[in-house]
Amino acid sequence: MTLSYLVKKEAPYVYIHGSGCSKNIWIHQISEVGGYGIDLPGHGGSPDDENISSVEDYAKHVVDFIKTKIGKGYVIGHSLGGAVAQMTYLLSRDCVKGIVLVGSGARLRVLPEILWGFKNNFLSTAHKSIDFLFYKGFNEKEVIKEILDDILDCGSEICFRDFNACDKFDLLEKYKNKEIEINVPMLCIVGNKDVLTPPKYARFFGDVLGAKVEIIKDAGHMVMLEKPKEVNRVLIDFLT
Ligand code: COA
């Protein structure tokens, strides 16, 4: 399958969005830092693959994309996309130069009411989810509306599939007991007000794997849209 992607400046970086989103969330990074923003199957402009049910299933598509387009590069993932980035490395270490996780973690358990709501009460849950995604001080209404539109475009089935894949994703103990090691440079970026993947999840990678951890002030889960300048500065510093 050919995934839909956006590139403005060629660079060996692949950006992977999170649950119910699309490549649009990375617009500031694609424009300034460079690289490819992809749509996972069933999101944005990419066709669906009905056999997908897990992070690993998504990661197989990312491995194919990297091998076809750039050969080897950095994977940069947000939330579910961060889980996909970790799994991409674990499936195909030779195509990953480094890993950047933005608002993500080694385990991504989901509040049962969010999971239930995306399946059974989609519209209301989609609207409510916005309150968790952005820091209350962020009030660029158009940006918030674009994210809501992305979620509505994905629809109940895909959103539920994504959050369910997050809920099942759990490498925490395997990292802790060194069953899994990451032997490429790793950076974790998180908003200090992120309530979905709190800074503790990023610090875990710092403590256990020696990852570089950058905590961005006054930002929530959508830190790459809320604080693009700060995120881009940290990214450029790490990638170049
Ligand atoms: N990195 C480091 N620590 C983690 C972790 C991670 N990725 N995920 C969980 N933990 C920690 C928790 O903080 C907790 O530590 P504590 O016992 O010291 O408080 C412990 O591991 C167990 O946590 P968890 O497995 O998440 O179970 P829980 O029963 O405590 O909580 C939820 C379940 C869903 C309430 C909780 O995970 C949560 O609030 N998640 C965020 C909300 C959400 O839905 N996020 C969506 C992610 S896409």
Boltz pocket constraint, residues with backbone or C-beta under 6 A from the ligand:
constraints:
  - pocket:
      binder: B
      contacts: [[A, 19], [A, 79], [A, 80], [A, 104], [A, 105], [A, 106], [A, 107], [A, 108], [A, 109], [A, 110], [A, 111], [A, 112], [A, 114], [A, 166], [A, 172], [A, 195], [A, 196], [A, 197], [A, 200], [A, 201], [A, 202], [A, 204]]
      max_distance: 6.0
